Amino acid sequence: MSCTTILVGKYASYDGSTMMARNEDSGHGQFTTKKFIVVNPEDQPRHYQSVISKVEIELPDNPMRYTAVPNALPDEGIWGECGVNAANVAMTETETITSNPRVLAADPLVRTGIGEEDFLTIVLPYIQSAREGVKRLGALLQEYGTYEMNGVGFQDRDEIWWMETIGGHHWIARRVPDECYAVIPNQLGIDTLNLRDAFSLEEEFMCSSDLQQFIRENHLDLRMNEDGEEADLSYETDFDVRAAFGSHADSDHSYNTPRAWIMERSLNPKSYVWDGPDADFSPESDDLPWCLVPERKVTVEDVKYVLSSHFQGTPYDPYGKYGDPTLRGKYRPIGVNRTNFAGLTQLRRDVPEEYAALQWIAMGSNVHNSFVPFFANVTKTPAYFANTEKAVTTDSFYWGNRLIAALSDPHFSKCQSHIERYQNVVMSKTQAMIKACDRSKEDREKTNQEIADFVKEETGKLLSAVLYEASMEMKNGYSRSDA
């Protein structure tokens, strides 16, 4: 399993925007080529068929334009992953999550259902709000089922909703509080569910229409009570989702919960004790909060930092040089080698609607790359980001970043200063270009192309620098030149 997600409410972000970001990681031993494109209405299928499950779905005839970051090679289907539509509604899919045998026995996964390959394509072009996204995907799940456990984010300029599938057909969703951020590794993340709200006003929670019956009939409510009677779920405002639907495996403590711990430790360093025997929360705590109010407003740089985390500042950093060497690499880092891309959709509220949506893209291992922003309300994306192919080439942002990471990783201490300078210049210069376009109301596609041209030049410079450092560390080097 792979991927890591962070969601930032509008009052928790530095500029009042909603922010939703996720790493898409391949499974162990795999590296998936990606591209950043726009799907215009004439290119959207009306009859959709999945490559993996073979499910066939008739789609509406009124799709909106939307961005996506699909697989560059079509052999496993589309896998659109992350995008913004023409109504300034964003979607990220999926965070592969976990469940337990009781849930999967009660509502088995559906081999011929829908999944990560399909979700963005069959949902994003047809929704006008984040809430509509939850409703549409929920209806599709109940009709077709899914072959995997998924976490899916929906975002508009005011709200972010996080949706998690429960077995083959059921689902729950929770609105991220405006003043909070939420973090999700590869496990069921939502901690509590207000069933009273979900079955009435739906202000903060939603769920599949028969969830109460599903819980009762399959004895999924694990709360202790003195009289032995089952609680009336109609009035339940604090239902323990993780106990009922989540996993409790030892592997969670090495693979999943440490990632939530390091993100919350980074954004709330003073709120709790995170280290030592008296810690409030450890990397293996099962009760880490799903969402927190950050100690200060969260920036794009903060999002990139946590999605690039390799446990720096802790004994678990695989690049560490000090402390107990047996602890290095104990936990699965967020910034792994097999990250395909990281996508951040930022929906701003202080600019006109046509300029509001930014889609930030990083490709390859996040430890060694930079976020790059683009206006999403466009009809095409620059070739440097859109034309990824199977062949390795420096004319592709994806392949350029893969080369940089592979060269710099074995020589981390030598190369990290080059990467930090690259990240600073790319993040500062491209944001300045976005701001200039905001002010001048210039053509957004023209600005996107200027950003891509600048990033291509800077990425080439970084590749040259890390190639030099790696070459100087070759094992057959010799300090004396030939006489």
DRENPA-290975 format. One record per residue (C-alpha): residue number from 0; residue in three letters; x, y, z. Coordinates in nm, 4 decimals, padded with zeros to 6 digits, m for minus. Example, Ala and Ser with C-alpha at 12.3 -4.5 7.8 and 13.67 -1.06 7.14 Angstrom:
residues 2
REC  resi  resn         X         Y         Z
REC     0   ALA   01.2300  m00.4500   00.7800
REC     1   SER   01.3670  m00.1060   00.7140
//
This chain:
residues 483
REC  resi  resn         X         Y         Z
REC     0   MET   00.0000   00.0000   00.0000
REC     1   SER   00.1117   00.3535  m00.0612
REC     2   CYS   00.0295   00.7278  m00.0548
REC     3   THR  m00.0014   00.9947   00.2160
REC     4   THR  m00.2616   01.2737   00.2386
REC     5   ILE  m00.2920   01.6115   00.4132
REC     6   LEU  m00.6018   01.8357   00.4050
REC     7   VAL  m00.5988   02.1991   00.5219
REC     8   GLY  m00.9141   02.3953   00.6042
REC     9   LYS  m00.9531   02.7553   00.4891
REC    10   TYR  m00.8970   02.9123   00.8329
REC    11   ALA  m00.5929   02.6917   00.8946
REC    12   SER  m00.4155   02.7986   00.5742
REC    13   TYR  m00.1926   03.1020   00.5362
REC    14   ASP  m00.4084   03.2782   00.2772
REC    15   GLY  m00.7612   03.1530   00.3450
REC    16   SER  m00.7487   02.8960   00.0664
REC    17   THR  m00.8477   02.5343   00.1030
REC    18   MET  m00.5549   02.3010   00.0353
REC    19   MET  m00.5628   01.9294  m00.0383
REC    20   ALA  m00.2437   01.7350  m00.1095
REC    21   ARG  m00.1362   01.3780  m00.1571
REC    22   ASN   00.1617   01.1686  m00.2597
REC    23   GLU   00.0876   00.8944  m00.5097
REC    24   ASP   00.3331   00.6118  m00.4471
REC    25   SER   00.3759   00.2927  m00.6444
REC    26   GLY   00.3967  m00.0415  m00.4716
REC    27   HIS   00.7357  m00.1770  m00.3685
REC    28   GLY   00.9684  m00.2283  m00.6621
REC    29   GLN   00.7537  m00.0259  m00.9029
REC    30   PHE   00.7898   00.3209  m01.0553
REC    31   THR   00.4931   00.4605  m01.2482
REC    32   THR   00.5460   00.7330  m01.5090
REC    33   LYS   00.3006   01.0250  m01.4744
REC    34   LYS   00.1945   01.3280  m01.6752
REC    35   PHE  m00.0022   01.6456  m01.5975
REC    36   ILE  m00.2791   01.7111  m01.8501
REC    37   VAL  m00.6132   01.8799  m01.9151
REC    38   VAL  m00.9109   01.6670  m02.0215
REC    39   ASN  m01.1420   01.8806  m02.2336
REC    40   PRO  m01.5116   01.7852  m02.2673
REC    41   GLU  m01.4674   01.6437  m02.6166
REC    42   ASP  m01.1983   01.4062  m02.4850
REC    43   GLN  m01.4049   01.2717  m02.1944
REC    44   PRO  m01.5515   00.9243  m02.2585
REC    45   ARG  m01.9298   00.8805  m02.2547
REC    46   HIS  m01.9028   00.5037  m02.2218
REC    47   TYR  m01.6355   00.4119  m01.9706
REC    48   GLN  m01.4713   00.0718  m01.9263
REC    49   SER  m01.2103  m00.0055  m01.6644
REC    50   VAL  m00.8940  m00.1900  m01.7632
REC    51   ILE  m00.8515  m00.3658  m01.4278
REC    52   SER  m01.2043  m00.4680  m01.3253
REC    53   LYS  m01.3665  m00.4440  m01.6719
REC    54   VAL  m01.6623  m00.2575  m01.5197
REC    55   GLU  m01.8616  m00.0576  m01.7757
REC    56   ILE  m02.0387   00.2680  m01.6887
REC    57   GLU  m02.2459   00.5057  m01.8975
REC    58   LEU  m02.1370   00.8617  m01.8134
REC    59   PRO  m02.3405   01.1843  m01.8415
REC    60   ASP  m02.3212   01.3829  m02.1632
REC    61   ASN  m02.2290   01.7136  m01.9979
REC    62   PRO  m01.8755   01.6763  m01.8593
REC    63   MET  m01.6737   01.9771  m01.7504
REC    64   ARG  m01.3121   02.0377  m01.8393
REC    65   TYR  m01.0725   01.9143  m01.5693
REC    66   THR  m00.7042   01.8587  m01.4976
REC    67   ALA  m00.5589   01.5196  m01.4111
REC    68   VAL  m00.2283   01.3435  m01.3441
REC    69   PRO  m00.2825   01.0075  m01.5133
REC    70   ASN  m00.0384   00.7289  m01.5855
REC    71   ALA   00.1730   00.8123  m01.8873
REC    72   LEU   00.1325   00.4557  m02.0153
REC    73   PRO  m00.2255   00.3276  m02.0589
REC    74   ASP  m00.1634  m00.0413  m01.9852
REC    75   GLU  m00.3300  m00.0282  m01.6403
REC    76   GLY  m00.5943   00.2326  m01.7201
REC    77   ILE  m00.6198   00.6046  m01.6545
REC    78   TRP  m00.5468   00.6563  m01.2813
REC    79   GLY  m00.6272   01.0309  m01.2969
REC    80   GLU  m00.5382   01.0779  m00.9281
REC    81   CYS  m00.5603   01.4552  m00.8758
REC    82   GLY  m00.7367   01.7410  m01.0518
REC    83   VAL  m00.9568   02.0507  m01.0571
REC    84   ASN  m01.2636   02.0970  m01.2758
REC    85   ALA  m01.4007   02.4097  m01.4440
REC    86   ALA  m01.6272   02.4769  m01.1446
REC    87   ASN  m01.3230   02.5051  m00.9141
REC    88   VAL  m01.3938   02.1721  m00.7470
REC    89   ALA  m01.0980   01.9432  m00.6791
REC    90   MET  m01.0597   01.5738  m00.6120
REC    91   THR  m00.7729   01.3523  m00.4975
REC    92   GLU  m00.7919   00.9743  m00.5168
REC    93   THR  m00.7076   00.7478  m00.3540
REC    94   GLU  m00.5442   00.6845  m00.0256
REC    95   THR  m00.5448   00.3052  m00.0065
REC    96   ILE  m00.6707   00.2316   00.3441
REC    97   THR  m00.7300  m00.0654   00.5713
REC    98   SER  m01.0205  m00.2444   00.7340
REC    99   ASN  m01.0799  m00.5648   00.9297
REC   100   PRO  m01.2154  m00.9149   00.8553
REC   101   ARG  m01.5526  m00.8485   01.0236
REC   102   VAL  m01.6270  m00.5615   00.7853
REC   103   LEU  m01.4991  m00.7431   00.4778
REC   104   ALA  m01.7012  m01.0529   00.5657
REC   105   ALA  m02.0176  m00.8477   00.6085
REC   106   ASP  m01.9688  m00.6495   00.2854
REC   107   PRO  m01.7085  m00.8225   00.0675
REC   108   LEU  m01.5047  m00.6302  m00.1856
REC   109   VAL  m01.6313  m00.6520  m00.5431
REC   110   ARG  m01.3808  m00.7811  m00.7979
REC   111   THR  m01.5752  m00.6234  m01.0852
REC   112   GLY  m01.6345  m00.2915  m00.9076
REC   113   ILE  m01.4774   00.0533  m00.9353
REC   114   GLY  m01.1470   00.1649  m00.7854
REC   115   GLU  m00.8572   00.4073  m00.7975
REC   116   GLU  m00.8134   00.3557  m01.1701
REC   117   ASP  m01.1632   00.4950  m01.2295
REC   118   PHE  m01.2747   00.7388  m00.9601
REC   119   LEU  m01.1460   01.0710  m01.0931
REC   120   THR  m01.2671   01.0079  m01.4474
REC   121   ILE  m01.6212   00.9070  m01.3482
REC   122   VAL  m01.6729   01.1717  m01.0774
REC   123   LEU  m01.4729   01.4959  m01.1145
REC   124   PRO  m01.6169   01.6198  m01.4488
REC   125   TYR  m01.9735   01.6135  m01.3097
REC   126   ILE  m01.9677   01.7821  m00.9674
REC   127   GLN  m02.0292   02.1439  m00.8658
REC   128   SER  m01.9141   02.1194  m00.5022
REC   129   ALA  m01.7181   01.9011  m00.2634
REC   130   ARG  m02.0444   01.7736  m00.1134
REC   131   GLU  m02.1684   01.6742  m00.4571
REC   132   GLY  m01.8475   01.4768  m00.5034
REC   133   VAL  m01.9175   01.2711  m00.1912
REC   134   LYS  m02.2765   01.2111  m00.3016
REC   135   ARG  m02.1874   01.1076  m00.6566
REC   136   LEU  m01.9085   00.8704  m00.5577
REC   137   GLY  m02.1250   00.7328  m00.2761
REC   138   ALA  m02.4025   00.6487  m00.5212
REC   139   LEU  m02.1567   00.4829  m00.7600
REC   140   LEU  m02.0095   00.2770  m00.4752
REC   141   GLN  m02.3511   00.1563  m00.3676
REC   142   GLU  m02.4364   00.0619  m00.7282
REC   143   TYR  m02.1109  m00.0929  m00.8518
REC   144   GLY  m01.9105  m00.1674  m00.5362
REC   145   THR  m01.5326  m00.1383  m00.5065
REC   146   TYR  m01.2504  m00.3912  m00.5116
REC   147   GLU  m01.0337  m00.2053  m00.2573
REC   148   MET  m01.0552   00.0131   00.0512
REC   149   ASN  m01.0186   00.3794  m00.0448
REC   150   GLY  m00.9870   00.7284   00.1034
REC   151   VAL  m01.0925   01.0095  m00.1320
REC   152   GLY  m01.0795   01.3882  m00.0889
REC   153   PHE  m01.3160   01.6497  m00.2345
REC   154   GLN  m01.2564   02.0237  m00.2165
REC   155   ASP  m01.4127   02.3518  m00.3191
REC   156   ARG  m01.3268   02.7071  m00.2186
REC   157   ASP  m01.5104   02.6729   00.1141
REC   158   GLU  m01.5066   02.3080   00.2173
REC   159   ILE  m01.2987   01.9904   00.2158
REC   160   TRP  m01.4643   01.6505   00.2634
REC   161   TRP  m01.2804   01.3255   00.3290
REC   162   MET  m01.4574   01.0038   00.2280
REC   163   GLU  m01.3599   00.6482   00.3236
REC   164   THR  m01.5049   00.3265   00.1851
REC   165   ILE  m01.6276   00.0599   00.4256
REC   166   GLY  m01.6231  m00.2856   00.2673
REC   167   GLY  m01.7502  m00.3254  m00.0865
REC   168   HIS  m02.0430  m00.0811  m00.0897
REC   169   HIS  m02.0560   00.1284   00.2277
REC   170   TRP  m01.8863   00.4587   00.3025
REC   171   ILE  m01.8465   00.7416   00.5529
REC   172   ALA  m01.7389   01.1041   00.5040
REC   173   ARG  m01.6340   01.3860   00.7332
REC   174   ARG  m01.5890   01.7553   00.6659
REC   175   VAL  m01.2492   01.8928   00.7631
REC   176   PRO  m01.3125   02.1690   01.0211
REC   177   ASP  m01.2202   02.5067   00.8714
REC   178   GLU  m00.9631   02.5776   01.1423
REC   179   CYS  m00.7971   02.2345   01.1209
REC   180   TYR  m00.5743   02.0193   00.9078
REC   181   ALA  m00.6177   01.6428   00.8762
REC   182   VAL  m00.3595   01.3740   00.7966
REC   183   ILE  m00.4134   01.0257   00.6563
REC   184   PRO  m00.1548   00.7513   00.5931
REC   185   ASN  m00.2569   00.4101   00.4511
REC   186   GLN  m00.5176   00.3247   00.7096
REC   187   LEU  m00.8729   00.4201   00.7905
REC   188   GLY  m00.8292   00.7686   00.9318
REC   189   ILE  m01.1615   00.9180   01.0466
REC   190   ASP  m01.1784   00.8679   01.4215
REC   191   THR  m01.5408   00.9485   01.5108
REC   192   LEU  m01.8725   00.9682   01.3254
REC   193   ASN  m02.1734   01.1745   01.4305
REC   194   LEU  m02.4534   00.9494   01.3094
REC   195   ARG  m02.7212   01.1921   01.4213
REC   196   ASP  m02.5790   01.4580   01.1901
REC   197   ALA  m02.5076   01.2104   00.9089
REC   198   PHE  m02.8738   01.1046   00.9003
REC   199   SER  m03.0188   01.4541   00.9350
REC   200   LEU  m02.8511   01.7853   00.8514
REC   201   GLU  m02.5259   01.6457   00.7104
REC   202   GLU  m02.3410   01.9527   00.8301
REC   203   GLU  m02.0180   01.7748   00.9202
REC   204   PHE  m02.0766   01.4061   00.8416
REC   205   MET  m02.2288   01.1875   00.5709
REC   206   CYS  m02.2544   00.8118   00.5206
REC   207   SER  m02.4200   00.5424   00.3112
REC   208   SER  m02.7959   00.5241   00.3577
REC   209   ASP  m02.8071   00.1912   00.5437
REC   210   LEU  m02.4984   00.2310   00.7628
REC   211   GLN  m02.6867   00.2101   01.0943
REC   212   GLN  m02.8495  m00.1169   00.9895
REC   213   PHE  m02.5129  m00.2445   00.8633
REC   214   ILE  m02.3503  m00.1709   01.1999
REC   215   ARG  m02.6309  m00.3347   01.4006
REC   216   GLU  m02.6732  m00.6465   01.1898
REC   217   ASN  m02.3018  m00.7205   01.1855
REC   218   HIS  m02.2250  m00.6288   01.5484
REC   219   LEU  m01.9667  m00.3674   01.4539
REC   220   ASP  m02.0324  m00.1416   01.7539
REC   221   LEU  m01.7603  m00.2481   01.9988
REC   222   ARG  m01.8401  m00.0095   02.2834
REC   223   MET  m01.8847  m00.1602   02.6279
REC   224   ASN  m02.2153  m00.1010   02.8078
REC   225   GLU  m02.3371  m00.2178   03.1469
REC   226   ASP  m02.6792  m00.3594   03.0583
REC   227   GLY  m02.5704  m00.5434   02.7454
REC   228   GLU  m02.8261  m00.3649   02.5324
REC   229   GLU  m02.7251  m00.2252   02.1959
REC   230   ALA  m02.7126   00.1538   02.1812
REC   231   ASP  m02.9604   00.3467   01.9694
REC   232   LEU  m02.7319   00.4596   01.6892
REC   233   SER  m02.9837   00.7223   01.5761
REC   234   TYR  m02.8663   00.9464   01.8591
REC   235   GLU  m02.4975   00.8564   01.8468
REC   236   THR  m02.2741   01.1620   01.8092
REC   237   ASP  m01.9337   01.0071   01.8827
REC   238   PHE  m01.9300   00.6634   01.7203
REC   239   ASP  m01.5856   00.4985   01.7293
REC   240   VAL  m01.5137   00.4519   01.3597
REC   241   ARG  m01.1651   00.3106   01.3986
REC   242   ALA  m01.2782   00.0357   01.6355
REC   243   ALA  m01.5707  m00.0613   01.4143
REC   244   PHE  m01.4258  m00.0348   01.0661
REC   245   GLY  m01.0479   00.0053   01.0996
REC   246   SER  m00.7470  m00.2241   01.1183
REC   247   HIS  m00.5421  m00.3078   01.4237
REC   248   ALA  m00.2431  m00.4826   01.2679
REC   249   ASP   00.1137  m00.4767   01.3924
REC   250   SER   00.2190  m00.3563   01.0465
REC   251   ASP   00.0209  m00.0341   01.1009
REC   252   HIS   00.2741   00.0568   01.3710
REC   253   SER   00.5678   00.0434   01.1325
REC   254   TYR   00.4048   00.1422   00.8054
REC   255   ASN   00.1127   00.3762   00.8751
REC   256   THR   00.0787   00.5505   01.2101
REC   257   PRO   00.4397   00.6798   01.2145
REC   258   ARG   00.3581   00.8920   00.9087
REC   259   ALA   00.0610   01.0572   01.0797
REC   260   TRP   00.2788   01.1069   01.3885
REC   261   ILE   00.5601   01.2874   01.2035
REC   262   MET   00.3166   01.5182   01.0211
REC   263   GLU   00.1369   01.6197   01.3405
REC   264   ARG   00.4690   01.6466   01.5244
REC   265   SER   00.5871   01.8889   01.2550
REC   266   LEU   00.2765   02.1114   01.2573
REC   267   ASN   00.2016   02.0973   01.6315
REC   268   PRO   00.5455   02.0631   01.7942
REC   269   LYS   00.4484   02.2394   02.1189
REC   270   SER   00.0939   02.1128   02.1597
REC   271   TYR   00.1920   01.7659   02.2816
REC   272   VAL   00.4946   01.5670   02.3960
REC   273   TRP   00.5928   01.3616   02.0905
REC   274   ASP   00.9145   01.1938   02.2047
REC   275   GLY   01.0447   00.9892   02.4933
REC   276   PRO   00.8840   00.7548   02.7467
REC   277   ASP   00.6338   01.0183   02.8623
REC   278   ALA   00.5141   01.1125   02.5145
REC   279   ASP   00.1471   01.1914   02.4641
REC   280   PHE   00.1719   01.0287   02.1233
REC   281   SER   00.4391   00.7992   01.9818
REC   282   PRO   00.4949   00.6746   01.6264
REC   283   GLU   00.2937   00.3649   01.7206
REC   284   SER  m00.0028   00.5307   01.8930
REC   285   ASP  m00.3433   00.4085   01.7778
REC   286   ASP  m00.5215   00.7213   01.9026
REC   287   LEU  m00.3501   00.9920   01.6973
REC   288   PRO  m00.6069   01.2650   01.6208
REC   289   TRP  m00.7477   01.2664   01.2690
REC   290   CYS  m00.7393   01.6466   01.2644
REC   291   LEU  m00.5779   01.9221   01.4718
REC   292   VAL  m00.5748   02.3003   01.4895
REC   293   PRO  m00.2184   02.3896   01.3839
REC   294   GLU  m00.0013   02.6104   01.6041
REC   295   ARG   00.0347   02.8551   01.3157
REC   296   LYS  m00.1231   02.8838   00.9746
REC   297   VAL  m00.0124   02.6205   00.7259
REC   298   THR   00.1725   02.7223   00.4074
REC   299   VAL   00.2381   02.5446   00.0794
REC   300   GLU   00.5974   02.5005   00.1943
REC   301   ASP   00.4732   02.3270   00.5096
REC   302   VAL   00.2651   02.0873   00.3026
REC   303   LYS   00.5612   02.0066   00.0808
REC   304   TYR   00.7850   01.9601   00.3858
REC   305   VAL   00.5604   01.7056   00.5568
REC   306   LEU   00.4963   01.5170   00.2312
REC   307   SER   00.8745   01.4958   00.1866
REC   308   SER   00.9428   01.3802   00.5415
REC   309   HIS   01.2065   01.1162   00.6054
REC   310   PHE   01.1832   01.1566   00.9853
REC   311   GLN   01.4492   01.4248   00.9897
REC   312   GLY   01.5160   01.5434   01.3448
REC   313   THR   01.4360   01.1990   01.4860
REC   314   PRO   01.6402   00.8804   01.5368
REC   315   TYR   01.4444   00.7165   01.2500
REC   316   ASP   01.5911   00.9228   00.9633
REC   317   PRO   01.7400   00.6798   00.7049
REC   318   TYR   01.9849   00.9551   00.6060
REC   319   GLY   02.0909   01.0085   00.9693
REC   320   LYS   02.4518   00.9946   01.0790
REC   321   TYR   02.4201   01.0182   01.4572
REC   322   GLY   02.2452   00.8231   01.7305
REC   323   ASP   02.1485   00.4547   01.7379
REC   324   PRO   02.1988   00.3155   01.3856
REC   325   THR   01.9509   00.0331   01.4514
REC   326   LEU   01.6656   00.2867   01.4616
REC   327   ARG   01.7340   00.4329   01.1185
REC   328   GLY   01.4714   00.3145   00.8747
REC   329   LYS   01.2604   00.1585   01.1495
REC   330   TYR   00.9472   00.3281   01.0134
REC   331   ARG   00.8238   00.3807   00.6591
REC   332   PRO   00.9020   00.7433   00.5656
REC   333   ILE   00.6588   00.9643   00.3755
REC   334   GLY   00.9197   01.0726   00.1202
REC   335   VAL   00.9987   00.7326  m00.0317
REC   336   ASN   01.1878   00.6499  m00.3495
REC   337   ARG   00.8775   00.5164  m00.5297
REC   338   THR   00.6666   00.8321  m00.5117
REC   339   ASN   00.5263   00.8954  m00.8581
REC   340   PHE   00.4109   01.2501  m00.7933
REC   341   ALA   00.2767   01.4808  m00.5255
REC   342   GLY  m00.0234   01.6968  m00.6087
REC   343   LEU  m00.1559   01.9947  m00.4128
REC   344   THR  m00.4802   02.1591  m00.5207
REC   345   GLN  m00.5115   02.5100  m00.3787
REC   346   LEU  m00.8443   02.6895  m00.4209
REC   347   ARG  m00.7935   03.0541  m00.3366
REC   348   ARG  m01.0661   03.2858  m00.2111
REC   349   ASP  m00.8947   03.6247  m00.2575
REC   350   VAL  m00.8761   03.6264  m00.6392
REC   351   PRO  m01.1372   03.6068  m00.9184
REC   352   GLU  m01.2815   03.2608  m00.9851
REC   353   GLU  m01.0959   03.2084  m01.3116
REC   354   TYR  m00.7620   03.2559  m01.1294
REC   355   ALA  m00.8590   03.0769  m00.8068
REC   356   ALA  m00.7447   02.7216  m00.8782
REC   357   LEU  m00.3774   02.6330  m00.8583
REC   358   GLN  m00.2456   02.2824  m00.9023
REC   359   TRP   00.1004   02.2251  m00.7601
REC   360   ILE   00.2967   01.9337  m00.9045
REC   361   ALA   00.6112   01.7535  m00.7880
REC   362   MET   00.7347   01.4321  m00.9486
REC   363   GLY   00.9618   01.1574  m00.8278
REC   364   SER   01.0881   01.1236  m00.4701
REC   365   ASN   00.9805   01.4309  m00.2737
REC   366   VAL   01.3038   01.4432  m00.0743
REC   367   HIS   01.4828   01.5539  m00.3909
REC   368   ASN   01.2305   01.7706  m00.5806
REC   369   SER   01.0204   02.0876  m00.5663
REC   370   PHE   00.6547   02.1797  m00.5966
REC   371   VAL   00.5656   02.3760  m00.9115
REC   372   PRO   00.2364   02.5755  m00.9329
REC   373   PHE   00.0140   02.6008  m01.2388
REC   374   PHE  m00.3168   02.7676  m01.3082
REC   375   ALA  m00.5730   02.4879  m01.3420
REC   376   ASN  m00.8413   02.6797  m01.5335
REC   377   VAL  m00.6743   02.6192  m01.8707
REC   378   THR  m00.7248   02.4061  m02.1812
REC   379   LYS  m00.3745   02.2581  m02.2014
REC   380   THR  m00.0610   02.2083  m01.9931
REC   381   PRO   00.3048   02.2614  m02.0959
REC   382   ALA   00.4695   01.9792  m02.2884
REC   383   TYR   00.7505   01.9445  m02.0315
REC   384   PHE   00.4875   01.8222  m01.7838
REC   385   ALA   00.2322   01.6694  m02.0220
REC   386   ASN   00.4387   01.4615  m02.2639
REC   387   THR   00.5882   01.1950  m02.0387
REC   388   GLU   00.6763   00.8784  m02.2292
REC   389   LYS   00.8330   00.5426  m02.1518
REC   390   ALA   01.1769   00.6500  m02.2733
REC   391   VAL   01.4013   00.8280  m02.0230
REC   392   THR   01.4691   01.1865  m02.1323
REC   393   THR   01.5646   01.5175  m01.9761
REC   394   ASP   01.2849   01.6790  m02.1803
REC   395   SER   01.0391   01.5387  m01.9247
REC   396   PHE   00.9868   01.6823  m01.5765
REC   397   TYR   00.9058   01.3336  m01.4464
REC   398   TRP   01.2230   01.1743  m01.5809
REC   399   GLY   01.4423   01.4700  m01.4857
REC   400   ASN   01.3320   01.4333  m01.1242
REC   401   ARG   01.3765   01.0557  m01.1257
REC   402   LEU   01.7357   01.1000  m01.2468
REC   403   ILE   01.8104   01.3661  m00.9848
REC   404   ALA   01.6767   01.1515  m00.6998
REC   405   ALA   01.8651   00.8385  m00.8047
REC   406   LEU   02.1923   01.0317  m00.8340
REC   407   SER   02.1577   01.2345  m00.5152
REC   408   ASP   02.0208   00.9705  m00.2772
REC   409   PRO   02.3506   00.7777  m00.2290
REC   410   HIS   02.5305   01.1110  m00.1835
REC   411   PHE   02.2683   01.2860   00.0278
REC   412   SER   02.5005   01.5020   00.2353
REC   413   LYS   02.6851   01.6244  m00.0749
REC   414   CYS   02.3737   01.6929  m00.2820
REC   415   GLN   02.1225   01.8234  m00.0303
REC   416   SER   02.2495   02.1829  m00.0413
REC   417   HIS   02.2020   02.1867  m00.4194
REC   418   ILE   01.8478   02.0535  m00.3796
REC   419   GLU   01.7596   02.3083  m00.1109
REC   420   ARG   01.8778   02.5945  m00.3322
REC   421   TYR   01.6762   02.4524  m00.6219
REC   422   GLN   01.3643   02.4230  m00.4067
REC   423   ASN   01.3997   02.7798  m00.2803
REC   424   VAL   01.4517   02.9367  m00.6211
REC   425   VAL   01.1744   02.7346  m00.7879
REC   426   MET   00.9195   02.7970  m00.5127
REC   427   SER   00.9957   03.1693  m00.4863
REC   428   LYS   01.0241   03.2484  m00.8573
REC   429   THR   00.7174   03.0520  m00.9675
REC   430   GLN   00.5002   03.1988  m00.6933
REC   431   ALA   00.6136   03.5442  m00.8047
REC   432   MET   00.5063   03.4565  m01.1584
REC   433   ILE   00.1643   03.3445  m01.0302
REC   434   LYS   00.1238   03.6704  m00.8350
REC   435   ALA   00.2215   03.8775  m01.1363
REC   436   CYS  m00.0418   03.7020  m01.3453
REC   437   ASP  m00.3015   03.7545  m01.0709
REC   438   ARG  m00.2335   04.1290  m01.0788
REC   439   SER  m00.2056   04.1776  m01.4533
REC   440   LYS  m00.4785   03.9311  m01.5539
REC   441   GLU  m00.2461   03.7963  m01.8203
REC   442   ASP  m00.3198   03.4776  m02.0114
REC   443   ARG  m00.2965   03.1850  m01.7684
REC   444   GLU  m00.1688   02.9367  m02.0240
REC   445   LYS   00.1083   03.1804  m02.1199
REC   446   THR   00.2117   03.2075  m01.7541
REC   447   ASN   00.2022   02.8287  m01.7169
REC   448   GLN   00.4358   02.7942  m02.0137
REC   449   GLU   00.6747   03.0543  m01.8711
REC   450   ILE   00.6764   02.8638  m01.5418
REC   451   ALA   00.7495   02.5357  m01.7209
REC   452   ASP   01.0337   02.6920  m01.9222
REC   453   PHE   01.1925   02.8334  m01.6075
REC   454   VAL   01.1562   02.5062  m01.4163
REC   455   LYS   01.3052   02.3071  m01.7038
REC   456   GLU   01.6132   02.5293  m01.6994
REC   457   GLU   01.6538   02.5085  m01.3210
REC   458   THR   01.5955   02.1325  m01.3169
REC   459   GLY   01.8698   02.0944  m01.5773
REC   460   LYS   02.1074   02.2947  m01.3591
REC   461   LEU   02.0270   02.0761  m01.0579
REC   462   LEU   02.0798   01.7593  m01.2599
REC   463   SER   02.4226   01.8867  m01.3645
REC   464   ALA   02.5144   01.9653  m01.0024
REC   465   VAL   02.4128   01.6270  m00.8577
REC   466   LEU   02.5727   01.4455  m01.1509
REC   467   TYR   02.9005   01.6179  m01.0659
REC   468   GLU   02.8744   01.5228  m00.6964
REC   469   ALA   02.7869   01.1625  m00.7785
REC   470   SER   03.0704   01.1413  m01.0325
REC   471   MET   03.3231   01.2667  m00.7771
REC   472   GLU   03.2152   00.9861  m00.5395
REC   473   MET   03.2656   00.7043  m00.7881
REC   474   LYS   03.4591   00.4104  m00.6437
REC   475   ASN   03.7251   00.4105  m00.9144
REC   476   GLY   03.8238   00.7696  m00.8502
REC   477   TYR   04.1872   00.8648  m00.7893
REC   478   SER   04.3191   01.1931  m00.6538
REC   479   ARG   04.6198   01.2268  m00.8865
REC   480   SER   04.5568   01.3109  m01.2517
REC   481   ASP   04.7293   01.1070  m01.5145
REC   482   ALA   05.0901   01.2158  m01.5640
//
